Amino acid sequence: MWIEQDNKLKKQFQFKDFRQAFAFMTQVALLAEKYDHHPWWANVYNKVEIELCTHDAGNIVTDKDRKLAQEIDNLLASQ
């Protein structure tokens, strides 16, 4: 579940291993390019943390963030 905190949508993901985590990040990168909306993220081994906010709107959560968050969730649901 995405959590809205500090004017950001945040979510942590955990995968079987680094390979799966990196594959997920690659898919998210392609989505980010498609929507021209790039997340802040961190990765350590099998964990990925993503934060979304819209810089153009003053670093707040907008519909652009919610849409990308939903698309990211859809990636996992389709696997």
C-alpha positions in Angstrom: 0.0 0.0 0.0 1.2 3.5 -0.9 1.5 5.8 2.1 1.2 9.6 1.7 3.8 11.2 4.0 5.8 14.4 3.9 4.2 15.4 0.6 5.3 12.2 -1.1 3.7 8.8 -2.0 6.0 6.1 -0.6 6.1 2.4 -0.9 8.6 -0.4 -0.2 8.8 -3.5 -2.3 10.5 -6.8 -1.5 11.5 -9.4 -4.0 13.1 -12.9 -4.0 16.5 -11.6 -4.9 18.5 -8.8 -6.4 17.8 -10.0 -9.9 14.0 -9.7 -9.5 14.4 -6.3 -7.8 16.5 -4.9 -10.6 14.1 -6.3 -13.2 11.3 -4.5 -11.5 13.3 -1.3 -11.4 13.9 -1.6 -15.1 10.2 -1.9 -15.7 9.5 1.1 -13.5 12.2 3.1 -15.4 10.4 2.5 -18.7 7.1 3.6 -17.2 8.8 6.7 -15.8 10.1 7.6 -19.2 6.7 7.0 -20.8 5.0 9.4 -18.3 8.0 11.7 -18.1 7.7 11.4 -14.3 10.7 10.1 -12.5 10.7 8.7 -9.0 13.2 8.9 -6.2 14.2 5.4 -5.4 16.7 3.3 -3.5 17.7 -0.4 -3.8 19.5 -2.7 -1.5 19.7 -6.3 -2.6 16.1 -7.5 -2.8 14.4 -4.3 -1.6 13.3 -1.3 -3.5 11.9 1.9 -2.0 10.1 4.4 -4.2 8.9 8.0 -3.4 6.8 10.0 -5.8 6.0 13.7 -5.8 5.6 16.3 -8.5 8.4 18.8 -8.6 6.7 21.1 -11.1 3.8 21.5 -8.6 6.0 22.5 -5.7 7.0 19.0 -4.5 3.5 17.8 -3.6 1.5 14.7 -4.4 -0.6 15.2 -7.5 -2.7 13.0 -9.8 0.4 12.4 -11.8 2.0 10.7 -8.8 -1.2 8.6 -8.1 -1.4 7.5 -11.8 2.3 6.4 -11.8 1.8 4.6 -8.5 -1.2 2.7 -9.9 0.8 1.8 -13.0 3.7 0.5 -10.8 1.2 -1.6 -8.8 -0.2 -2.9 -12.1 3.2 -4.1 -13.1 3.3 -6.4 -10.0 -0.3 -7.6 -10.4 0.4 -8.7 -14.0 3.3 -11.0 -12.9 
